[in-house]
Structures are given as structure tokens and as C-alpha cells.
Amino acid sequence: MWSLDDHWPSLISGLADQITEGVSALQNQIDQLLARGRISKLEHRTLSIPAERIKLAGVSAQQVTRFYSGRIRQTHEKVDMSVLVEGVLQERKQELGILGIVLRRKLKPVEVLVDPTVAHTFVNAVLDWGLPFGNRVDVRMDLNAWPQHARLQVRVSNDGVPPSSATSPDNLSWMLIRQIALTAGGIEIDREMDQDGVGFTALFTRTVQAVDGISAVDLSDEQSSMFKSLSGTYVLTISPSLQIRADVRDALREIGISSDSVVDFSQARDAVKSRMPNLIVVDSEIKDDAFETFRRDLLREVFEFPFVEISPDDSSFDMSGFGEFSMAKVGRGNIREALGTAVMFELAKMM
């Protein structure tokens, strides 16, 4: 007996084909109206946006069924994911600009064994999934601390304006992402959602080249390239203590770093608006909820940002790890001796 259960892939494929063909014809007519001067550029864009969204749904459905049915032939090659991701972002630069999307990226070279076409489709699907949730997009490509796999992270923030209630995290793009991860192999995915937006992480287990790690920072050679690179570095100190502000200033001056200081986070916000620092030194006595709010707001402007905490323990000195919220600590009585090392280590991690 005939059963729809056996034919639903054909049904979806046929529906997707009709959608994409119909929308392509519609878009062609809209383009002709613009060429003939029958509609304005604004009207053309207004009509094109929903047409593009419908076409995206059709194309995504086509790709899901192709991956599901095994019709995608894969040839795994060494692909520098930073180059591939940057290429996708450049291809979509005009589109993102029209949509008013603010884009930031930090891409480190790391090679993965993957089919280039599949990887290209995957990155586009991740963007398509996240874009409905906000107007600020942060993209990072680097090496996960452990396990050492290439890591793609995309964070989409909404600046306090929640997306439409019709926006679904389990849309066609998400189905495509999951199907590619399952079919391509070697891709582990995760996502998180909160009131500020959505986050996505993909780990590529077939990583073949790792970004060089940082094992130490040598402060003995004042002519080192590290010292030369500090010439334009600027640090902001936040502390109500005049003594701490003075000690930090003197310690930074010894390694050639210019700095300013403020007493609270209100002044810090004004200072950041005037000039974005490369690093912030913060007094642990004011590291409370107000600090977390300040840091969260700052990370909306800068995808990754280093902090060094001044601890009440006079002799403490702890380097940060490589986690997103890890922070180096220097004791109050150890500022002149240890702050320079901590600052240089944090800055080196950002390079």
C-alpha cells in the first residue's frame, strides 16, 4: 500500500523546487519593474527582502534533502577555516549592510579536513540561522583550548530589542546545520539562547593545524618585538584608590604603555566612549554586579577583551587561562613587580 511516510523526502524536494522556481520568476519581474522605472529602489528592496527569505527557505529545504539522501559527494581537503569564513562574510557584506547588521570578527588561521563546498554551505547556514535574532553579529574562528579542535563561534545580539515571536530557533537553517554536521562528520555543534540573543559553537574534530600557543612572555629583552608592539597600547585603570591608580600608572610606564584612570564604572563608560583601551585593570573591591554589567556592555562593542584584576592579597600573582571569562590577578603589594608581566601576557593572547 502507498504511504506518505515513504515519500516525504520527494514531497519536500518537489515543494522546495517549486518555491525556488516561483520566487526566482517573481524576483525577475521585480527587477524588470525597477529597470523600467515603475518602482523606486526602496520599493524594490521592500519587495525583494521577503522574496529572498522565501527563496532561502526553498534552497535550505533542497539542501537538507540532498544531504539526507546522500546526494552530496564530499572530497575532504585541508581548508583554512579563517579564509573560508572571511570569504563568506565578504560575499554577504552588502546584504548585511542593507539589513543594518553590525559585524565584528576575529579569525585565526586553523586548518581542517573538510569538503570546501560543504564547509561553505555550513557557515552560510549558521549565519542564516542566527541573523533573525539580532542586529549585531560576532564571528570568531580559533583553536579550542581542550580538546584542541578548530572552533567556530557566532554570537548574535539584539541590543535589548527581542526578535519577532515568529522567529524560531528550530528553523530550516537549523535543520540544515544539523544535517550537515551529521553527514560531513567531524563537526560537533552546540547552541545557547538568552534574552540578549543566540550563540552558536562548532568544533571541528578533524583539525590538522593548530594556531601556535603562548607558553611564556620574556620580559628580559627590552628590544624584543613584543616591546616594540606595545608602543600604541593604551590601558584604562578603574579603582577608587588613588594609591592603586598611581602604582598601576607607574608600572605600565616602565614597559612603555600609556594609561588613564577613573574611579568608577560610570566614568569608565565615558572614557571608553572617548578612546577604546586595549586592556582594563580593575580593582577587585569594585568587582561586583556593576562590573559584570560594564563588562557585558563592553563585550557588545569588542568581541574579546582582556582584564587584569588587582587583588587585596598583596603577594598574589595568577596568570589567566584561555577561557572567555578568565582573568589575571596581581596583588596590591605586587603591582610594580608583576603587573607588567600580566599585562603583556594578556595582550599577547589577543594577537
Secondary structure, 3 states (H helix, E strand, C coil): CCCHHHCHHHHHHHHHHHHHHHHHHHHHHHHHHHHCCCCCHHHHHHHHHHHHHHHHHHHHHHHHHHHHCCCCCCCCEEEEHHHHHHHHHHHCHHHHHHCCCEEEEEECCCEEEECHHHHHHHHHHHHHHHHHHCCEEEEEEEECCCCCCEEEEEEEECCCCCCCCCCCCCCHHHHHHHHHHHHHCCEEEEEEEECCEEEEEEEECCEEECCCCCCCCCCCCCCCHHHHCCCCCEEEEECCCHHHHHHHHHHHHHCCCEEEEECCHHHHHHHHHHCCCCEEEEEHHHCCHHHHHHHHHHHHHCCCCCEEEEECCCCCEECCCCCCCCCEEEEHHHHHHHHHHHHHHHHHHHC
